[in-house]
């Protein structure tokens, strides 16, 4: 009896140990594995733009913030103020902060190459937005800038009936600007339109105003029929210069962007007559989507174009804006 009791106790203990072991292993990681993180990693996006004094880039920043919020992540937005050294430092800071992707609006398409390469070496996808960039970016998302210039050039020819004297206000050394200029110059090629001045307005209103003042002084009244500026801030600077010189009725002005202030000027039916409107929010949203695909190991198109549309004084009331 005593022997049988000992055997029953031993059997009970053995069964208890077996049950405990099964419960502890069932549905749990095996030895040597770790518990999965209960919180998913939040996406972190770095966006550096040419300048936040331009409404176009403000709209782009808002688009990035909206995209990040939708993903439950965050975005760091910084302004390079058209300073290459500053932008290179910003990219280095993004690397230090271990962002998941960098959206780059290069202030110098060639000069930024070393910073792009540095980010790629750190394993961070770089998507160029609005303008192209060298150094090995994963993809570029921009407006069809060639078309933007072409539309402006065609409209200028229509108003001038293929002849006249014009001024071109150029901009920073980035692909968006060179593409717009090429599209515009291709459109007027073969016409009787003559370019009497082509100078750099550096992409901002103040510089374009000063440049246009000098051009007006060098060209007597009646010698200029139209001005094409590579963006709306420059175009508005040109308009101010013309008004201050009391020569705003001599020529008309065209820009690129579709910025809110430019749209308001179109409604006044003064010298500002048209702008090739972009969609900055669409550009940055598409860039974020592409960045996510790259992170997930998917293939993406290296070049991505967002359509533009010409908005004139006649069509401005139907334009939806940014």
Buried (B, 14 or more C-beta within 10 A) or exposed (E): EEEEEEEEEEEEEEEEEEEEEEEEEEEEEEEEEEEEEEEEEEBBBBBBBBBBBBBBBBBBBBBBBBBBEEBEBBBBBBBBBBBBEBBBBBBBBBBEEEBBBBBBBBBBBBBBBEBBBBBBEBEBBBBBBBBBBBBEBBBBBBBBBBBBBBBBBBBBBEBBEEEBBBBBBBBBBBBBBBBBBBBBBBBBEEBEBEEBBBBBBBBBBBBBBBBBBEBBEEBEEEBBBBBBBBBBBBBBBBBBBBEEBEBBEBBBBBBBBBBBEBBEBBEEEBBBBBBBBBBBBBBBBBBBBBBBBBEEEEEBEEEBBBEBBBBBBEEBEEBEEB
